[in-house]
C-alpha cells in the first residue's frame, strides 16, 4: 500500500487566519481523508486544510 509523509499542515479558519504545523506524519494514502476529518472535528471554524506531503512506496 502506498504511504505518504506529511511534512506541513496549514489550517485556515473562516476568517482567513492560518495556523501551520511542521511535523512528519506517515500515513497510508487511504487514511488521509480520515485524518483530515479528525482535524476538522477538533478545530474551531476550519475552512480548509493544506497538506504538504510526498508519496513513498508503491501500491
N, CA, C and O atoms as a GROMACS GRO file, in nm:
protein
  236
    1UNK      N    1   0.084  -0.118   0.000
    1UNK     CA    2   0.000   0.000   0.000
    1UNK      C    3   0.088   0.124   0.000
    1UNK      O    4   0.192   0.127   0.066
    2UNK      N    5   0.048   0.223  -0.072
    2UNK     CA    6   0.121   0.348  -0.083
    2UNK      C    7   0.108   0.429   0.045
    2UNK      O    8   0.000   0.435   0.105
    3UNK      N    9   0.217   0.491   0.086
    3UNK     CA   10   0.215   0.577   0.203
    3UNK      C   11   0.253   0.718   0.162
    3UNK      O   12   0.316   0.740   0.059
    4UNK      N   13   0.214   0.812   0.246
    4UNK     CA   14   0.255   0.950   0.226
    4UNK      C   15   0.320   1.000   0.354
    4UNK      O   16   0.290   0.952   0.464
    5UNK      N   17   0.410   1.096   0.339
    5UNK     CA   18   0.472   1.161   0.452
    5UNK      C   19   0.429   1.307   0.447
    5UNK      O   20   0.467   1.381   0.356
    6UNK      N   21   0.350   1.348   0.545
    6UNK     CA   22   0.307   1.488   0.554
    6UNK      C   23   0.416   1.562   0.629
    6UNK      O   24   0.457   1.522   0.738
    7UNK      N   25   0.464   1.672   0.571
    7UNK     CA   26   0.570   1.750   0.635
    7UNK      C   27   0.520   1.882   0.690
    7UNK      O   28   0.586   1.942   0.776
    8UNK      N   29   0.405   1.930   0.642
    8UNK     CA   30   0.349   2.055   0.693
    8UNK      C   31   0.198   2.054   0.675
    8UNK      O   32   0.147   2.012   0.572
    9UNK      N   33   0.129   2.100   0.779
    9UNK     CA   34  -0.016   2.112   0.774
    9UNK      C   35  -0.050   2.258   0.805
    9UNK      O   36  -0.003   2.313   0.905
   10UNK      N   37  -0.131   2.319   0.720
   10UNK     CA   38  -0.179   2.455   0.744
   10UNK      C   39  -0.331   2.450   0.751
   10UNK      O   40  -0.397   2.405   0.658
   11UNK      N   41  -0.384   2.498   0.862
   11UNK     CA   42  -0.528   2.504   0.882
   11UNK      C   43  -0.570   2.649   0.867
   11UNK      O   44  -0.514   2.738   0.931
   12UNK      N   45  -0.670   2.673   0.782
   12UNK     CA   46  -0.720   2.808   0.758
   12UNK      C   47  -0.863   2.816   0.813
   12UNK      O   48  -0.948   2.734   0.779
   13UNK      N   49  -0.886   2.916   0.899
   13UNK     CA   50  -1.019   2.929   0.956
   13UNK      C   51  -1.108   3.016   0.867
   13UNK      O   52  -1.064   3.065   0.763
   14UNK      N   53  -1.232   3.033   0.909
   14UNK     CA   54  -1.330   3.106   0.828
   14UNK      C   55  -1.291   3.253   0.806
   14UNK      O   56  -1.336   3.314   0.709
   15UNK      N   57  -1.210   3.309   0.894
   15UNK     CA   58  -1.164   3.448   0.880
   15UNK      C   59  -1.037   3.460   0.797
   15UNK      O   60  -0.988   3.571   0.777
   16UNK      N   61  -0.985   3.349   0.749
   16UNK     CA   62  -0.863   3.351   0.669
   16UNK      C   63  -0.734   3.342   0.749
   16UNK      O   64  -0.626   3.349   0.692
   17UNK      N   65  -0.745   3.327   0.879
   17UNK     CA   66  -0.626   3.315   0.964
   17UNK      C   67  -0.567   3.175   0.951
   17UNK      O   68  -0.639   3.075   0.955
   18UNK      N   69  -0.435   3.170   0.935
   18UNK     CA   70  -0.367   3.042   0.915
   18UNK      C   71  -0.288   3.000   1.037
   18UNK      O   72  -0.227   3.083   1.106
   19UNK      N   73  -0.290   2.871   1.064
   19UNK     CA   74  -0.206   2.811   1.167
   19UNK      C   75  -0.134   2.695   1.102
   19UNK      O   76  -0.197   2.607   1.044
   20UNK      N   77   0.000   2.695   1.111
   20UNK     CA   78   0.079   2.590   1.046
   20UNK      C   79   0.151   2.505   1.150
   20UNK      O   80   0.190   2.553   1.256
   21UNK      N   81   0.167   2.378   1.115
   21UNK     CA   82   0.238   2.283   1.198
   21UNK      C   83   0.337   2.208   1.108
   21UNK      O   84   0.298   2.149   1.008
   22UNK      N   85   0.463   2.212   1.145
   22UNK     CA   86   0.565   2.140   1.068
   22UNK      C   87   0.610   2.018   1.148
   22UNK      O   88   0.687   2.029   1.244
   23UNK      N   89   0.561   1.904   1.108
   23UNK     CA   90   0.596   1.776   1.169
   23UNK      C   91   0.590   1.671   1.061
   23UNK      O   92   0.538   1.694   0.952
   24UNK      N   93   0.644   1.555   1.091
   24UNK     CA   94   0.637   1.443   0.996
   24UNK      C   95   0.531   1.345   1.042
   24UNK      O   96   0.538   1.289   1.152
   25UNK      N   97   0.432   1.325   0.957
   25UNK     CA   98   0.327   1.226   0.981
   25UNK      C   99   0.333   1.126   0.867
   25UNK      O  100   0.330   1.165   0.750
   26UNK      N  101   0.340   0.999   0.900
   26UNK     CA  102   0.340   0.895   0.798
   26UNK      C  103   0.204   0.826   0.804
   26UNK      O  104   0.164   0.772   0.907
   27UNK      N  105   0.134   0.829   0.691
   27UNK     CA  106   0.001   0.769   0.681
   27UNK      C  107  -0.008   0.686   0.555
   27UNK      O  108   0.065   0.709   0.458
   28UNK      N  109  -0.099   0.590   0.557
   28UNK     CA  110  -0.130   0.526   0.430
   28UNK      C  111  -0.215   0.625   0.351
   28UNK      O  112  -0.289   0.705   0.409
   29UNK      N  113  -0.204   0.621   0.222
   29UNK     CA  114  -0.275   0.716   0.137
   29UNK      C  115  -0.426   0.709   0.161
   29UNK      O  116  -0.496   0.811   0.152
   30UNK      N  117  -0.476   0.591   0.190
   30UNK     CA  118  -0.620   0.575   0.212
   30UNK      C  119  -0.667   0.637   0.344
   30UNK      O  120  -0.787   0.660   0.361
   31UNK      N  121  -0.576   0.666   0.438
   31UNK     CA  122  -0.613   0.724   0.566
   31UNK      C  123  -0.612   0.877   0.566
   31UNK      O  124  -0.649   0.938   0.666
   32UNK      N  125  -0.570   0.940   0.457
   32UNK     CA  126  -0.558   1.085   0.453
   32UNK      C  127  -0.691   1.155   0.476
   32UNK      O  128  -0.696   1.252   0.552
   33UNK      N  129  -0.798   1.110   0.414
   33UNK     CA  130  -0.928   1.175   0.430
   33UNK      C  131  -0.977   1.162   0.574
   33UNK      O  132  -1.033   1.258   0.628
   34UNK      N  133  -0.959   1.048   0.636
   34UNK     CA  134  -0.998   1.028   0.776
   34UNK      C  135  -0.919   1.122   0.867
   34UNK      O  136  -0.973   1.178   0.962
   35UNK      N  137  -0.790   1.139   0.839
   35UNK     CA  138  -0.706   1.228   0.917
   35UNK      C  139  -0.753   1.373   0.901
   35UNK      O  140  -0.760   1.447   0.999
   36UNK      N  141  -0.786   1.413   0.778
   36UNK     CA  142  -0.838   1.547   0.754
   36UNK      C  143  -0.967   1.571   0.830
   36UNK      O  144  -0.986   1.678   0.889
   37UNK      N  145  -1.055   1.475   0.830
   37UNK     CA  146  -1.182   1.487   0.903
   37UNK      C  147  -1.160   1.500   1.053
   37UNK      O  148  -1.233   1.573   1.119
   38UNK      N  149  -1.060   1.432   1.107
   38UNK     CA  150  -1.032   1.444   1.251
   38UNK      C  151  -0.981   1.583   1.285
   38UNK      O  152  -1.010   1.634   1.394
   39UNK      N  153  -0.906   1.647   1.196
   39UNK     CA  154  -0.860   1.784   1.218
   39UNK      C  155  -0.980   1.879   1.217
   39UNK      O  156  -0.989   1.968   1.301
   40UNK      N  157  -1.072   1.860   1.122
   40UNK     CA  158  -1.191   1.945   1.114
   40UNK      C  159  -1.276   1.930   1.240
   40UNK      O  160  -1.325   2.030   1.293
   41UNK      N  161  -1.293   1.809   1.289
   41UNK     CA  162  -1.376   1.786   1.408
   41UNK      C  163  -1.314   1.847   1.533
   41UNK      O  164  -1.386   1.891   1.622
   42UNK      N  165  -1.180   1.851   1.540
   42UNK     CA  166  -1.112   1.902   1.659
   42UNK      C  167  -1.082   2.051   1.652
   42UNK      O  168  -1.038   2.110   1.750
   43UNK      N  169  -1.106   2.114   1.536
   43UNK     CA  170  -1.075   2.256   1.519
   43UNK      C  171  -1.196   2.343   1.534
   43UNK      O  172  -1.310   2.296   1.537
   44UNK      N  173  -1.170   2.473   1.542
   44UNK     CA  174  -1.279   2.571   1.551
   44UNK      C  175  -1.287   2.646   1.418
   44UNK      O  176  -1.189   2.705   1.373
   45UNK      N  177  -1.405   2.644   1.356
   45UNK     CA  178  -1.429   2.718   1.232
   45UNK      C  179  -1.326   2.689   1.124
   45UNK      O  180  -1.277   2.782   1.059
   46UNK      N  181  -1.292   2.563   1.103
   46UNK     CA  182  -1.195   2.526   0.999
   46UNK      C  183  -1.260   2.544   0.864
   46UNK      O  184  -1.364   2.484   0.835
   47UNK      N  185  -1.197   2.626   0.780
   47UNK     CA  186  -1.248   2.649   0.645
   47UNK      C  187  -1.185   2.550   0.547
   47UNK      O  188  -1.254   2.484   0.470
   48UNK      N  189  -1.052   2.540   0.551
   48UNK     CA  190  -0.986   2.438   0.471
   48UNK      C  191  -0.848   2.406   0.529
   48UNK      O  192  -0.796   2.478   0.613
   49UNK      N  193  -0.792   2.295   0.480
   49UNK     CA  194  -0.666   2.242   0.531
   49UNK      C  195  -0.574   2.219   0.412
   49UNK      O  196  -0.614   2.163   0.310
   50UNK      N  197  -0.450   2.263   0.426
   50UNK     CA  198  -0.349   2.242   0.323
   50UNK      C  199  -0.244   2.145   0.376
   50UNK      O  200  -0.195   2.161   0.488
   51UNK      N  201  -0.211   2.045   0.296
   51UNK     CA  202  -0.108   1.948   0.333
   51UNK      C  203   0.009   1.961   0.237
   51UNK      O  204  -0.010   1.971   0.116
   52UNK      N  205   0.130   1.961   0.290
   52UNK     CA  206   0.250   1.945   0.208
   52UNK      C  207   0.298   1.804   0.236
   52UNK      O  208   0.328   1.769   0.351
   53UNK      N  209   0.305   1.722   0.131
   53UNK     CA  210   0.341   1.582   0.153
   53UNK      C  211   0.414   1.525   0.032
   53UNK      O  212   0.416   1.585  -0.076
   54UNK      N  213   0.472   1.410   0.052
   54UNK     CA  214   0.532   1.335  -0.058
   54UNK      C  215   0.490   1.189  -0.046
   54UNK      O  216   0.468   1.138   0.063
   55UNK      N  217   0.479   1.126  -0.159
   55UNK     CA  218   0.442   0.984  -0.161
   55UNK      C  219   0.568   0.900  -0.146
   55UNK      O  220   0.672   0.930  -0.204
   56UNK      N  221   0.557   0.794  -0.067
   56UNK     CA  222   0.665   0.698  -0.052
   56UNK      C  223   0.607   0.558  -0.068
   56UNK      O  224   0.498   0.532  -0.017
   57UNK      N  225   0.674   0.471  -0.135
   57UNK     CA  226   0.625   0.336  -0.157
   57UNK      C  227   0.528   0.327  -0.272
   57UNK      O  228   0.484   0.428  -0.325
   58UNK      N  229   0.496   0.206  -0.310
   58UNK     CA  230   0.406   0.178  -0.422
   58UNK      C  231   0.291   0.092  -0.374
   58UNK      O  232   0.300   0.024  -0.272
   59UNK      N  233   0.182   0.097  -0.450
   59UNK     CA  234   0.068   0.008  -0.424
   59UNK      C  235   0.103  -0.132  -0.463
   59UNK      O  236   0.021  -0.223  -0.449
   0.00000   0.00000   0.00000
